[in-house]
Amino acid sequence: MAKKLKKEGYNVIYTRKPYKKLSFKNLRELSKYANKKNPDLFVSIHHNSSTSKKAKGYAVYYSTYKKYLDNKGLYVKIYSKKYGSGRKYYKVSKIKYSKSGSPTIYFKFGKKTKKISPSTGLRYNIIDKSPCASAVNTKKAASYVSKEIKTSKILRPFEGGLVENDFIVTSETNAPSFMLEAGFVSNKSELNKLKNSKFRDKYTTCLVKGINKYFGVK
């Protein structure tokens, strides 16, 4: 993919060079490195896995929440029956961060103020209903890439293909950013496809096309 982007005239900065181990202790360090480089677009590519061998498909994740740029208009969705199983939005009153960067989120639940953090074991997602410019462009870039993959039909979309989630690499990077889960390595059929160089060539072409559309390159 990097070679194709370079041919298009892009300057590519690696967070990990091909076939090298990740030099960052965690994803927060990686995000801080990306912020120092201040790119026009940050792209994170992963492979998914599941305990279910039937799980398959790609997903492009983006976040309207940008931790270091905008903390206004925030809401949280919590994936438990008590809080509506992720179908309800609760207004965030404040967020406190530990030294390691982990958040404790205070939100309105009826007349009470509740709090949630990673230590509670509940899955949640912070959403910004009045996103900043970087967050708006984040969704735009992710949408273009997701559409190119979906149109190509090389893989089916997982969870709709375009998914909002406040992953560290999408919410703690200041630049427009998205994370691609390129397929499930726990699915034998998809794993074989991902191992195939011709398939990967088609896949990366989709990504480059999406990125070109985002930047207005024809």
N, C-alpha and C positions, 0 to 999 in steps of 0.2 A: 504493500500500500504506500509506504513512504517513497519508494522509487517512482510510483505513478504520480504522486503529489509533487515531487521534485520536477518531473517532466512538465507538469502544468505550471511550473514557476513558483511553487510555494517553498518557503523556508521551513524545513521540518526540524523540530527540536525533540529529541528522544528523552523520555523519562526513564526508559530502559532500552539499551541497545540490543539488537537482535541476538538471541541465544545467550544473553547475559542475565545473571541473577539480579533481581530488584535490589537496588542499593539503599532504599529507604526502609526505615524500621516499621513504618505504618503508612496508611493512606493519608493521614493528616500531614505528615512530613512531605509526602508526594505533592499534595495540594499546595502547601506553602512554597515548594520549589516552583510549581507552575505559576503561582502568583508573582514570584520574583522575576520570572521570565516574561510575564505580561504578554501572553500570546493573543492573537486575534480570535483563536478558537482552540479549545482544549478537547482532545478526543481520548477516551479511555476504552480499550477493547478487552473484553473478557470472554470466557466460555462458561456457560451455566452447567449446573448439575442438580440432580434430584434423586430422592430415594425411590421415586417412581420411574421405572424405565420407559414408561409411555410418554412422559413429559417431553415436549419438543417445541422447536420454533425459536425465532429471534425476538429480541426486544430492545428498543432504543429508549433509554431512560434519561429524563431531564428533570430539573428542579426549578420552580419559580422562586424558591427561597434561596437567597444569596446571603449567607451568614455575615460576611464582612462589608456588605454594601447597603443592605436594607433590612431593618427589623420592624417595619411598620406594616400594618394590614395582615398580620400573620394569623393563621388558623391551624388547628391540628386535627387530623383524623386518626382515630384509635381503633385498631382492629380487634375489638372484643365485644361480646354481646352487650355488656353493660353500657358501652359508649356507642352503640349503633353499628357495630361490625364494619367500621370504615365508611359508612354511608352518611354520617353526620359530621359537620364542621363545628369545632369549638374555638372561640376567640382566645387567642393567646394574650395574656396580660404581661408576662415577662419571661425571659429565658436567662438562667444562670449557667455559666460554664465552669467546669472543674479545671484544675491545672492541666489535665490531659486533654481538655477540649470537649469532654462529654457534656451534653446539655441536660439541665433539669427544666422542664417546661411547666409553667403555671398557666392554667386555663380556666375559663368560666364554665361551670357545670351547674346549670340552674342558678340558684342564688349563692352557691358555694364556689370557692376557688380550690381546684384540685391540682395536683402535680404528677408528672410522669417523667421517668428517666430510663435509660437503658437497663438500669438495675431492677426495674419493676418486671422485666421480662415480657412486657406488652409491645407489640409491633405498632408503630405509629408513623405518621408522615406529616411534616410541616409544609404548609402551603401558603403562598403569598397571594392574596387577592388583589393587591395593587403592586404588581411586580416592577422592578427597576428595568432599565433599558437592557442591561446584560441578560437578565432573566427572560425578557421578551425575545431577545435574539437567540437565547438558548433553545427555547421551544421551536423557534423558526428553523434552526439548523437541524435539530433532532427530527422535526417533521419531514424535512426534505430527504434526509437519509433513510428514514423509515419507509417513506413512500417509494423510494427507488428500490429498496429490497423487496417490498411487497409487490411492486409492479413486475419485477423480474421473476417472481414465483420460485426462486431458488430454495426458499424455506417459507413455511407458514408462519404467521405472526403469533407470538406468545403474549397473552394478556392484551391483545389488540395491536401489538407491535410498537405503539408509542405510549409510554407509561411515565407518569409523574411520580418521582420518588426522591426524597432528600438524601440520597447517598452522599458520603463525604466528598467523593470526586466530582459531584455535580453541584452540591450546595456550598462547598468551602473553596471552590475555585472562583475567582472574580471574573474571569473571562467567560464568554458564552461557552457552554460545555455540554457534552452528552456522553453517556456510557452505553456501549453496545455489548449486549450479551449475545454473542454470535451464533449460539446454538448449544444444545445439551450434549456434553461429552458422556453423560450417563445413558444416552440413547444410542444404541449401537449403529443404527442407520445414519443418524446425524454425525456421529463420530467418524464414520467411514467417509462421509462427504467432506468433512472438515480436513481430513487427512489428504484428500485429493487436490493436487496442485491446480488442476483446471477449474475445479469448483471454487477454490480460494481466489483464483484470478477473476472469475465472474463476480464473486462477492466483493472484492476490493474495488472493482470497477463501479459497482453500485455505490459504494461509500464515496468514491471520488466524484462521481456524478452529483450526488447529493450535496457534497461540500462545495462543488463548483456552482450549483444553483443558489446556495446560500450566499456566496460571495458575488453572484451575478456574472460568473464566468461562463461564456458560451463555448 
